[in-house]
Amino acid sequence: MFSQEASSYGQVLDLVYPVCFVPFKDYNLYVIHPLPPMSQANFQLQKDFFQDLSILLDNDNKNSRKFVLVGDFNSSYYSSTFRKHFKQYFRTNNYSRY
């Protein structure tokens, strides 16, 4: 991930959970791993995190900047919280292609 193509060696964005951010020439890379929503407090933290992250992605999108978002979301495509913040970036359910 930290190849010579990257314009920096990456940085950690300080959201509810840390986000590894690497700006490449043609796209931005975001790597995430929030805690699973196993309690009401963690559920709220995940909701807040997804909201903050979706703002970052919306800004990239508004600026016609491509991005790659990877990680362990500790959520699924079928989660209402996940869909609320990220559905607009998915053209299809990736599992339906196989």
Secondary structure, DSSP 8 states (H G I E B T S, - for coil): ---TTBSSS-EEEESSSEEEEEEBSSEEEEEE------SHHHHHHHHHHHHHHHHHHHHHHHTT-EEEEEE--SS-TT-HHHHHHHGGG-SS-GGGG-
